[in-house]
Amino acid sequence: MRKTFLIAAMMVAGFAGTASAKEFMTWQTPGFTGPETCKMCHSDIHGQWSSSWHTMKTEWGPAHPEVYLSQGDQRYPWGKEKVYPWVKRDWDKLDTYMILDRKDANTNYVAIDKVALNEVDLVVGSQRKQRYAVYYDGGARKAWLATTQDRGISWTLDRTKVVDYPGNKERAGYKFLFIEVRPKDGDINKSNYGTWRSWQEQCIACHGTGFDADAFYKAKEEYVAGKREHLRDTFVASVSISCEACHGGGAAHAKKPSQDNIINPAKLTDPAQRMVTCNRCHTRAQTNTMHGKGSNDNRGFILGEHSYEDVMQYTRPAWGKGNRQTSIDGKGRRDHQQDMDIMLSATIKGSHSVHANMACFDCHNAHQVGNNPEYPWTYTPKEEACIQCHGAQTTAVLKVMDGRTGWPRYGYGNWDNEGGRVPNKQHIFNLDAQGRSFGLAPEQYHWALKQGGNPKNEADWLAIWPWEKGALEAQGQKVAIGAAPWQ
């Protein structure tokens, strides 16, 4: 296993330059080779990808100017600056304080020292919202306390009292700032941001390619024990979403090109295998069951070897009650739940229905997402894609792309309705009698009885997704279908 200087990270994004003054290292993950190697034979596809939104999910920030300014104008309408122009303009007015750690479930430590723009190591996101991360060594700091009363949805920073944060080397790494911003001038999340774990601890496996989780945790143990100087290493083959994120590690294929040693998602036929190509990142996980440790990304997942459930647990439904994640009928309510919507098609329309056998890339152009401003996500305008099957019903069918239309609004503590998500985010292709997006009827709800549970006790029944039924039954759990199996 070998390491390379930051130049590797520059080449991953499709450009070269000199190493940053901060000579931290980036990892060469075993089995991965990086998109520059792929480019040698697939220059056309590489060219499409290199200007797509997938390259913009995580990028090196202003603290690394050679990388930060070397590409940007062909992808960003505002030029080479990856940070939103209004954010750069107003940086000194914003709460650019680093989140240090969690004091308790409702309280975070936030450093009192403002982070300068040129100190930002990572820029995360571009099109809908943007967050920023800076390296932290885990040392003691003066801090304020930020509190939440709605389980982390919103946070309030108390600047009236400074406390001593003793430090915690477990929290070392790239830590997020307290702000979350959007492209529109002045559009800042007034609730601010509350993730107290580092980018490496919680986000990196989906906001990067080829994360070597075992190497990271080993390095972290060494750092905490004083046997390592820092935790700046990324342990990814690429900080962007590159070729091997969807095609699997390509080192063997690059050495000896063959259809047998690379994954081509377009040629997969099993619906679950096709879907997992995208859903391992585009589905909000409740937790990572392989590594745990607070992560909810896909760390440890190997494309072609694992199913989603081998590494992650789906966020739980709440049949008939609703929660922040899902409405009472199963429609997703948060980001990265589109595929869960699609997978319900097998229950709504049948396992052999068109939508039940579809995967994200049947409609969405992964190589060129964002490159066409007229229809940035799909191969063609969505009306053209749907009309091929739905004909005159296309207009009505497209209403499912807005899961909130016709339903009461919901918010914290007000989850008990069928309201879903905004347009482009809802992907349940089903309409009720009133033309509203609709998931499962009560007689289709799925439940699993907890091990040793009382079948007449409602609290002993766990709401599950329909596609989990077989695996749970194989484990010996009793599964029931219906509105209330405890009655």
Long-range contacts (C-beta under 8 A, 24 or more apart in sequence): 1-28, 1-30, 1-215, 2-28, 3-27, 3-28, 3-233, 4-28, 6-60, 6-64, 6-67, 8-34, 9-60, 9-67, 9-234, 9-238, 9-239, 10-66, 10-67, 10-70, 11-36, 12-36, 12-237, 12-238, 12-239, 12-240, 12-242, 13-50, 13-55, 13-59, 13-67, 13-71, 13-238, 13-239, 13-240, 14-39, 14-46, 14-50, 14-55, 14-71, 15-70, 15-71, 17-66, 17-67, 17-70, 18-66, 19-66, 20-60, 20-63, 20-64, 20-65, 20-66, 20-67, 22-63, 22-64, 22-232, 24-230, 24-232, 24-233, 25-232, 25-233, 26-233, 26-234, 26-236, 26-239, 27-212, 27-215, 27-233, 27-234, 27-235, 27-236, 27-237, 28-237, 29-210, 29-211, 29-212, 29-215, 29-235, 29-236, 29-237, 29-249, 30-212, 30-249, 30-251, 31-210, 31-249, 31-251, 31-252, 32-209, 32-210, 32-237, 32-244, 32-249, 32-250, 32-251, 33-237, 33-244, 33-249, 33-250, 33-251, 33-254, 34-237, 34-238, 34-242, 34-244, 35-238, 35-242, 35-243, 35-244, 37-250, 37-254, 38-242, 38-243, 38-244, 38-250, 38-254, 40-254, 41-257, 42-243, 45-243, 45-367, 46-243, 48-367, 48-368, 48-371, 49-242, 49-243, 49-367, 49-368, 51-75, 51-370, 51-371, 52-366, 52-367, 52-368, 52-369, 52-370, 52-371, 53-126, 53-127, 53-369, 53-370, 53-376, 54-240, 54-241, 54-242, 54-245, 54-366, 54-369, 55-240, 55-241, 55-242, 56-82, 56-125, 56-126, 56-127, 56-240, 56-370, 57-124, 57-125, 57-126, 57-206, 57-207, 57-240, 57-241, 58-122, 58-123, 58-124, 58-199, 58-203, 58-204, 58-207, 58-208, 58-239, 58-240, 59-122, 59-123, 59-239, 59-240, 60-121, 60-122, 60-123, 60-239, 61-120, 61-121, 61-122, 61-123, 61-132, 61-133, 62-117, 62-118, 62-119, 62-120, 63-118, 63-119, 63-120, 63-121, 63-134, 64-121, 65-118, 75-370, 76-126, 82-123, 82-126, 83-117, 83-120, 83-123, 83-130, 83-132, 84-130, 84-181, 84-182, 84-183, 86-184, 86-185, 86-186, 87-130, 87-181, 88-117, 90-186, 91-116, 91-117, 94-179, 94-181, 94-188, 95-157, 95-177, 95-178, 95-179, 95-192, 96-132, 96-177, 96-178, 96-179, 97-144, 97-157, 97-177, 97-178, 98-134, 98-136, 98-175, 98-176, 98-177, 98-178, 99-146, 99-175, 99-176, 99-177, 99-178, 99-193, 99-194, 99-195, 99-196, 100-136, 100-141, 100-143, 100-165, 100-168, 100-171, 100-175, 100-196, 101-165, 101-168, 101-171, 101-196, 102-196, 103-145, 106-147, 106-148, 106-149, 107-145, 107-146, 107-147, 107-148, 108-145, 108-146, 108-147, 108-155, 108-194, 108-196, 109-141, 109-143, 109-144, 109-145, 109-146, 109-163, 109-165, 109-196, 110-143, 110-144, 110-145, 110-146, 110-157, 110-178, 111-141, 111-142, 111-143, 111-165, 112-141, 112-142, 112-143, 112-144, 112-159, 112-162, 113-141, 113-142, 115-177, 120-177, 121-174, 122-174, 122-199, 122-239, 124-176, 124-199, 124-203, 124-207, 127-183, 127-370, 128-182, 128-183, 129-180, 129-181, 129-182, 129-189, 130-180, 130-181, 130-182, 130-183, 131-176, 131-177, 131-179, 131-180, 131-181, 131-193, 132-176, 132-177, 132-179, 133-174, 133-175, 133-176, 133-177, 133-198, 133-199, 134-174, 134-175, 134-177, 135-173, 135-174, 135-175, 135-230, 135-231, 135-232, 136-171, 136-172, 136-173, 136-174, 136-175, 136-198, 137-169, 137-172, 137-230, 137-231, 138-167, 138-168, 138-169, 138-170, 138-171, 138-172, 138-223, 139-167, 140-164, 140-165, 140-166, 140-167, 141-165, 141-167, 146-178, 146-192, 146-194, 148-194, 150-412, 150-413, 151-324, 151-412, 152-194, 153-191, 153-324, 153-412, 154-190, 154-191, 154-192, 155-191, 155-192, 155-193, 155-194, 157-192, 169-223, 169-224, 170-220, 170-224, 171-196, 171-197, 171-198, 172-198, 172-220, 172-223, 172-224, 172-230, 172-231, 173-198, 173-199, 173-200, 173-201, 173-231, 174-198, 174-199, 174-200, 175-199, 197-294, 197-295, 200-231, 200-234, 200-235, 201-293, 201-294, 201-295, 202-294, 202-295, 202-296, 202-297, 203-297, 204-234, 204-235, 204-236, 204-297, 204-299, 205-295, 205-297, 205-298, 205-299, 205-300, 205-301, 206-280, 206-281, 206-297, 206-298, 207-239, 207-241, 207-297, 208-234, 208-236, 208-237, 208-238, 208-239, 208-240, 208-241, 209-236, 209-237, 209-238, 209-239, 209-240, 209-241, 209-242, 209-243, 209-244, 209-245, 210-236, 210-237, 210-238, 210-244, 210-245, 210-249, 211-235, 211-236, 211-299, 212-236, 213-291, 213-299, 213-300, 217-291, 217-293, 241-281, 245-281, 246-277, 246-278, 246-303, 246-366, 247-303, 248-302, 248-303, 248-304, 249-302, 263-303, 263-304, 265-359, 265-361, 266-361, 268-359, 271-356, 271-357, 271-358, 271-359, 272-307, 272-467, 274-359, 274-361, 275-339, 275-342, 275-343, 275-359, 275-360, 276-303, 276-306, 276-307, 276-308, 277-303, 277-359, 277-360, 277-361, 278-339, 278-359, 278-360, 278-361, 278-366, 279-308, 279-339, 279-340, 279-360, 280-308, 280-311, 280-312, 281-336, 282-336, 282-338, 282-339, 282-360, 283-308, 283-312, 283-314, 283-336, 283-337, 283-338, 283-339, 283-340, 284-315, 284-325, 284-332, 284-334, 284-335, 284-336, 284-337, 285-312, 285-313, 285-314, 285-315, 286-312, 286-313, 286-314, 286-315, 286-316, 287-312, 287-313, 288-312, 289-313, 309-468, 309-471, 314-340, 314-465, 314-468, 315-340, 316-462, 316-463, 316-464, 317-463, 317-464, 317-465, 318-415, 318-463, 319-440, 319-442, 319-445, 319-446, 319-447, 319-463, 319-483, 320-442, 320-445, 320-483, 320-484, 321-415, 321-416, 322-410, 322-415, 322-416, 322-417, 323-415, 324-412, 324-415, 327-403, 327-407, 327-410, 327-415, 327-417, 327-418, 327-419, 327-420, 327-439, 328-415, 328-416, 328-417, 328-418, 329-418, 329-438, 329-439, 329-440, 329-441, 330-428, 330-439, 330-440, 330-465, 331-403, 331-418, 331-419, 331-420, 331-421, 331-426, 331-428, 331-437, 331-438, 331-439, 332-403, 332-420, 332-421, 332-425, 332-426, 332-427, 333-410, 333-419, 333-420, 333-421, 334-421, 335-425, 337-421, 337-425, 338-425, 338-426, 338-427, 339-427, 340-465, 341-426, 341-427, 341-428, 341-439, 342-427, 342-428, 342-429, 343-465, 343-466, 343-467, 344-428, 344-430, 344-439, 344-440, 344-465, 344-466, 345-428, 345-429, 345-430, 346-466, 346-467, 347-440, 347-444, 347-466, 348-428, 348-430, 348-439, 348-440, 348-444, 349-429, 349-430, 354-389, 355-429, 377-424, 396-431, 396-435, 397-429, 397-431, 399-431, 399-435, 399-436, 399-437, 400-426, 400-427, 400-428, 400-429, 400-430, 400-431, 400-437, 401-425, 401-426, 401-427, 402-426, 402-437, 403-428, 403-437, 405-436, 405-437, 406-434, 406-435, 406-436, 407-436, 440-466, 442-482, 442-483, 443-481, 443-482, 443-483, 444-481, 445-481, 445-482, 445-483, 446-479, 446-480, 446-481, 447-479, 447-480, 447-481, 447-482, 447-485, 448-472, 448-477, 448-478, 448-479, 448-480, 449-477, 449-478, 449-479, 449-480, 449-485, 450-477, 451-476, 451-477, 455-485, 455-486, 456-486, 457-486, 458-484, 458-486, 460-486, 461-485, 461-486
